[in-house]
Amino acid sequence: MILVALLVGCSLPASVSEVGAASVQIGQPQEGAQLKVGGVVSVISSFSDPGGAQGMILEVNGVGVREDKFHLPMFEGRMNQPWRPTQNGPATLCVYLTTSSGQVVRSNCVTVMIGSVVRATFTPGFTNTPFTELTFTPTPTFTPGAPTATATQDANCRQGPRVDYAVTSSLATGRTAPIVGRNTDQSWWVIRIPGSADCWIWDGTVTVEGDISAVPVITPPPAPIVTVTQPAPLTAPNLISPSGTLNCVDVTGGVTLSWSVVSHANGIDHYEWELNGSPSDSGNTGNAQASTSGLSCAGAIYQWRARAVDGKGNIGPWSGYMQFNVP
């Protein structure tokens, strides 16, 4: 039976700041070691993870042969993952550390030479516990060389590849997640974040590593329906004065045109007015009134009107005409 032992594993004291990146290093066996078929090989690795490691995977010649999960997150320690060679020839050993943040960190890889069959032995000094050997097929989360996305800034992860899709998760700066899909122009990636449904992250917020040639194009969910509420249209002001018949003395010094204030959601920037078909030199005003000058008497007839312009430059309708005359 193949056995496994966790040698050292302890939480960091409260006074130590959990900073830095996760790492794992194979210390035994050494590169080029001569091993024998049937013997139990102790693959011993040292690891550290400021966020708390979840487990380790042993890979031989590109195939995962065993996965060991920790009962509690481990911040640092050494792991013995015994492995029994079954055939002669070179064997390349790699170890993958799975972190609580969903990253998979690869160790150095060691190549050893396997020879003839011997009786299994165990390395003294280890407290061994039973382990059930398994056939491990790497998934996108654990596959070496699989494409990953690392956030270059705190990034939202959405239901679809546009900013009008809802945010379902996020990827903090420096965090890495496996890529499991993309859109056609590779401007958005579908990533897998532990504890969350697969979601879409914009290419401009991540660095992509690994082979993306086999990443499938994913059809996004239907785009959300965005209802845009348009403000009510501008209304014409109500003209107030002057109207009717004025005395000549009333107009020679100038006449003040006045109208009602118009209200609108965009605000009112100014008003425009016309007298006898064309605006005067001061044909707009921020007030609901305007002063005229240089009007003549002697049977003159004057028609005038006004309109509002809102804070976004939209021009409202003209009011009806109001008329005054001077006999």
C-alpha positions in Angstrom: 0.0 0.0 0.0 1.2 3.5 -0.8 1.4 5.8 2.2 1.4 9.6 2.7 2.5 11.8 5.5 2.3 15.5 6.3 5.5 16.4 8.1 5.1 20.0 9.1 2.1 22.2 8.9 1.2 25.1 11.1 -0.7 28.4 10.9 1.3 31.6 10.9 1.3 33.4 14.2 -1.0 36.4 14.4 1.9 38.8 14.5 3.2 37.6 11.0 1.7 39.4 8.0 0.5 36.9 5.4 2.1 38.4 2.3 3.9 37.0 -0.7 3.1 34.3 -3.3 2.5 30.6 -2.8 5.4 28.3 -3.7 6.3 24.6 -3.7 9.7 22.9 -4.2 10.5 19.2 -4.6 13.5 18.3 -2.3 13.5 14.5 -2.8 14.3 12.6 -4.9 17.2 14.4 -6.5 17.5 15.1 -10.3 18.9 12.0 -12.0 18.3 9.7 -9.1 18.5 5.9 -9.9 15.3 4.2 -8.7 13.8 0.7 -9.1 10.5 -0.6 -10.3 8.3 -1.7 -7.4 10.0 0.3 -4.8 8.2 3.1 -2.9 9.7 6.4 -3.8 9.2 9.2 -1.2 8.4 12.4 -3.2 9.0 15.1 -0.5 8.1 18.7 -1.2 8.3 21.9 0.9 5.5 24.5 0.4 4.2 27.8 1.6 1.0 29.7 1.0 0.1 32.9 2.8 -3.5 32.3 2.0 -3.6 28.7 3.2 -2.9 25.7 0.8 -5.7 23.2 0.2 -3.7 20.2 -1.1 -1.1 18.9 -3.4 -1.1 16.8 -6.7 1.7 14.6 -7.8 2.2 14.3 -11.6 4.4 11.7 -13.3 5.2 12.1 -17.0 2.3 14.5 -17.4 -0.3 12.4 -15.7 -1.7 13.1 -12.2 -1.2 10.0 -10.1 -2.4 11.1 -6.7 -4.1 14.1 -5.0 -3.8 14.8 -1.3 -6.1 17.3 0.3 -5.5 19.0 3.7 -8.2 18.8 6.4 -7.4 22.5 7.1 -5.7 25.2 5.1 -1.9 24.9 5.6 0.4 28.0 5.5 3.7 26.1 5.2 5.1 22.6 5.7 6.5 19.5 4.0 4.5 16.8 2.3 5.6 13.2 1.5 3.7 11.7 -1.5 4.9 8.1 -1.9 4.9 6.8 -5.4 5.5 3.3 -6.7 7.2 3.1 -10.2 5.7 0.4 -12.4 7.9 0.5 -15.5 11.5 1.1 -16.5 12.7 4.3 -18.1 12.9 8.0 -17.2 10.1 9.6 -15.2 9.6 13.3 -14.7 8.0 14.2 -11.3 6.1 17.5 -10.8 4.1 18.7 -7.9 1.2 21.1 -8.0 0.0 23.1 -4.9 -3.7 24.1 -4.8 -4.3 27.3 -3.0 -7.4 28.5 -1.2 -7.7 31.4 -3.8 -8.1 28.9 -6.6 -4.6 29.1 -8.0 -2.5 26.0 -9.0 1.2 26.6 -8.4 3.7 24.2 -10.0 7.0 23.1 -8.4 10.3 22.4 -10.0 10.2 19.2 -12.0 12.7 16.3 -11.3 13.6 13.6 -13.8 14.7 10.2 -12.3 15.7 6.9 -13.9 13.7 3.7 -13.1 15.4 0.3 -13.1 14.5 -3.3 -12.0 12.0 -4.5 -9.4 12.9 -4.5 -5.7 10.9 -5.0 -2.4 9.1 -1.9 -1.3 10.7 0.1 1.5 9.7 3.2 3.5 11.8 6.2 4.5 12.5 6.2 8.2 11.3 9.1 10.3 7.9 9.6 8.7 4.6 9.0 10.4 2.7 7.3 7.6 -1.1 7.1 7.3 -3.0 4.9 4.9 -3.6 6.3 1.4 -5.8 4.9 -1.4 -4.1 5.2 -4.8 -6.2 6.9 -7.4 -6.3 7.4 -11.2 -6.3 11.2 -11.6 -7.3 12.9 -14.8 -6.4 16.5 -14.7 -9.2 19.0 -15.1 -8.8 22.6 -16.4 -8.2 23.6 -12.8 -5.1 21.3 -12.5 -3.9 20.8 -16.0 -0.3 21.9 -16.5 0.1 24.5 -19.2 -3.6 25.2 -19.3 -4.5 28.8 -20.0 -5.0 31.1 -17.0 -5.9 34.7 -16.5 -4.1 36.8 -13.8 -5.8 40.1 -12.8 -3.7 43.2 -13.4 -6.2 45.2 -11.3 -9.3 44.4 -9.2 -11.6 43.3 -12.0 -15.3 42.5 -12.1 -16.4 39.2 -13.5 -19.8 39.3 -15.3 -22.6 37.1 -16.5 -21.7 38.0 -20.1 -19.1 39.7 -22.3 -20.4 43.3 -21.9 -20.5 45.9 -19.1 -24.3 45.9 -19.1 -24.3 42.3 -17.8 -24.6 41.9 -14.1 -21.4 41.4 -11.9 -21.4 38.0 -10.3 -17.9 37.8 -8.9 -14.5 39.5 -9.0 -10.8 38.7 -9.4 -8.4 40.7 -7.1 -5.2 42.1 -8.4 -2.6 39.4 -8.7 -5.0 36.5 -8.4 -5.1 33.8 -11.1 -8.0 31.7 -12.4 -8.2 29.0 -15.1 -9.7 30.0 -18.5 -12.5 27.8 -19.7 -14.0 29.8 -22.6 -13.8 32.9 -24.7 -15.8 35.1 -27.1 -15.0 35.1 -30.8 -12.5 38.0 -30.8 -10.9 37.0 -27.5 -11.8 40.4 -25.9 -13.5 38.5 -23.0 -12.6 35.3 -21.2 -14.7 32.9 -19.3 -12.9 32.0 -16.0 -13.6 29.6 -13.2 -13.5 31.1 -9.7 -14.0 28.7 -6.7 -17.4 29.1 -5.1 -18.9 31.0 -8.0 -20.4 30.2 -11.4 -18.2 30.6 -14.4 -18.1 34.3 -15.4 -16.8 36.6 -18.1 -13.8 38.9 -17.5 -12.5 41.6 -19.9 -9.1 41.0 -21.5 -8.0 44.5 -20.7 -7.9 43.7 -17.0 -6.0 40.4 -17.1 -2.7 38.9 -18.3 -3.3 35.6 -20.2 -0.8 32.8 -20.0 -0.7 29.2 -21.4 -2.0 27.7 -24.6 -5.3 29.2 -25.7 -5.6 27.4 -29.0 -8.1 24.9 -27.6 -10.1 27.3 -25.5 -13.7 27.0 -26.8 -15.9 29.8 -28.0 -18.8 30.2 -25.6 -22.2 31.6 -26.6 -23.0 34.2 -23.9 -26.5 34.3 -22.3 -29.0 36.7 -23.8 -28.1 40.3 -23.3 -29.9 42.1 -20.6 -32.8 44.4 -21.7 -31.9 47.9 -20.8 -34.9 50.2 -20.5 -34.0 53.9 -21.1 -36.5 56.4 -19.8 -36.6 59.4 -22.0 -37.5 62.7 -20.3 -40.7 64.4 -21.4 -40.3 66.7 -24.3 -39.8 70.4 -23.8 -42.9 72.5 -23.8 -43.4 76.0 -25.1 -43.6 78.9 -22.7 -46.8 80.8 -22.2 -46.5 84.4 -23.3 -47.6 87.0 -20.7 -47.1 90.5 -22.1 -47.2 92.9 -23.9 -50.3 92.5 -26.0 -53.1 94.6 -27.3 -52.8 98.4 -28.1 -50.0 100.4 -26.5 -49.5 104.1 -26.4 -46.6 105.5 -28.4 -45.0 106.8 -25.2 -45.0 103.2 -23.9 -42.9 101.8 -26.6 -40.4 104.6 -27.5 -38.4 103.8 -24.4 -38.4 100.1 -25.0 -40.8 97.2 -24.2 -40.2 94.2 -22.0 -41.4 90.9 -23.3 -42.2 88.4 -20.6 -43.3 84.7 -20.6 -43.7 81.8 -18.2 -40.8 79.7 -16.9 -40.4 76.3 -18.5 -39.4 73.3 -16.3 -37.6 70.2 -17.6 -35.5 67.2 -16.2 -32.4 68.4 -18.1 -32.8 72.0 -16.8 -33.2 75.1 -18.9 -30.1 76.7 -20.3 -31.7 79.7 -21.9 -34.7 81.1 -23.9 -34.8 82.4 -27.5 -37.3 85.0 -28.7 -38.3 86.6 -32.0 -39.9 90.0 -32.7 -41.6 90.4 -36.1 -40.1 87.2 -37.5 -36.4 87.5 -36.7 -34.4 87.5 -33.4 -33.0 90.8 -32.2 -29.3 91.2 -31.5 -29.9 89.8 -28.1 -32.2 87.0 -29.2 -31.7 84.7 -26.2 -31.7 85.2 -22.5 -31.4 83.2 -19.3 -34.4 84.9 -17.9 -38.1 84.6 -18.8 -38.1 88.1 -20.2 -36.3 90.3 -22.7 -36.1 94.0 -23.3 -36.5 95.6 -26.7 -35.5 99.1 -27.9 -35.9 101.3 -30.9 -39.5 100.5 -31.6 -41.5 103.0 -33.7 -45.0 104.2 -33.4 -47.2 105.5 -36.2 -49.5 102.5 -36.7 -46.8 99.8 -36.1 -47.9 96.2 -35.5 -45.6 93.8 -33.6 -45.7 90.0 -33.3 -43.4 88.1 -31.0 -42.9 84.6 -29.6 -40.4 82.6 -27.4 -39.0 79.1 -26.9 -36.8 77.2 -24.4 -33.5 75.4 -24.8 -32.7 72.7 -22.2 -29.4 71.9 -20.5 -28.4 69.4 -23.2 -29.0 71.8 -26.1 -32.4 70.4 -27.0 -34.6 73.1 -28.5 -38.2 73.3 -27.6 -41.1 74.4 -29.7 -42.0 78.0 -30.3 -44.9 79.4 -28.4 -47.8 80.9 -30.4 -47.5 84.6 -31.4 -48.6 87.4 -29.2 -49.3 90.8 -30.9 -49.3 94.4 -29.8 -49.7 97.5 -31.9 -49.2 101.3 -31.6 -51.9 103.5 -33.2 
